[in-house]
C-alpha cells in the first residue's frame, strides 16, 4: 500500500492503519490513511515549490551586489554633478553680493 513509510513522524502509516482498522474498519482506515498521506504529500509539494535553492539564493546575492555597485557609481556621478552646480550657485551669489556692495558704494 504505502510501503510503511514514515510520513507521520514517530508513527508509520502501516501502524496507523493497523490501529485505525481495529476501531473503524479496514475500508475507513484505508481511506483515512490515504487521505492523511495525500494531504501530507500535497503540503510538502507546496512547500518545496516556494523554497529557494542555494544556487538561486547565490544568484540573487550576486545580482544585488551588481545592483549596489551600479547604484554607487550613479551616486558618485550625481554627487559630482551636484558639487558642480553648487560652485555655479556660489559664484552667482558672490557676483550678486559684489554687485550690491558696489551699487551701495557708488551712492
ABEGO torsion letter per residue (X at the ends): XAGGBBAAEABBAAAAAAAAAAAAEAAAAAAAAAAAAAAAAAAAAAAAAABBBAAAAAAAAAAAAAAAAAAAAAAAAAAAAAAAAAAAAAAAAAAAAAAAAAAAAAX
